[in-house]
Amino acid sequence: MEEFNGFGCTGKNQSPQLSWVNAPEGTKSFAVTMYDKDAPTGSGWWHWVVFDIPAEVNTLAENAGNIESGLMVEKAIQSLTNYGAPGYGGPCPPENHGLHQYVITVHALKVSELGLDQNTNPAIVGYYLWNNTLAKASIVTYYERKK
């Protein structure tokens, strides 16, 4: 997971490599989200929203979140983040704001497609995920910027 490149941050903005196993029976697709509940917005910050990942896929390559890299699996859709663009947007908390918790979640879904596109905002995707998730697993990482 690399820091965002913008908003005062100078990272490579590369999404992490992810792998998962043991999806529940009936899984027809997957979604991946990355969320920072500690962002000073009142509603957190969505850094990555990917859905319609085919059920036979169980890994995403490092930097697959870069729309221009060509590394995202076919048929998967990366929709808007709170940076206002689709694809991965890495951590960039305010300086001296303390540790921020980043939750990366893989959702096993009971539908093969959510019927949404890359212009769908994270709250709407979240609503569809809530209605279609069979199971989910998360990893948590922390990041802070010091002056």
C-alpha positions, 0 to 999 in steps of 0.5 A: 500500500503506497501513499497517495500522490497529491493532496500534499502527499508524494507517494507512488499511489500503488494498491497492495497485492491481495489474495483470498481463499475459502469463499462461501458456497454460492459466491458469484463475484467479489468486491474489494474496498479500502476505507479510512474511518479516521479521516476528518470528514465526519464520514470517513474516506473511501480509498478504493472500491472495486466490484464485479470481480469474477468468482474464479479470481482470488488475487489482485496484483500490486498496482491493479488499482491504477486504472492505466496499468492494465493490471486489474482483472477483466470485467472488474469495475473500479468506481469513484473514491472520495478523491473523485476519481475511479481506481485506487487512491492511497493514504494521505492523512493530514500531517500530525493527525495521528494514526489512521486505520485503513480497512481493506475488505474482500466481500464475497457476493451472491450476484455476478454483477452489481449493475453499477458503473465506474461513476457510482459513488462509494455510498451507493456501492456500499448499499449494494454490497450490504444487500449482496454480501454472503461473507467478508474478511478484512485486514487492517493497516495503519498509517500516519504523516508527521511533519 
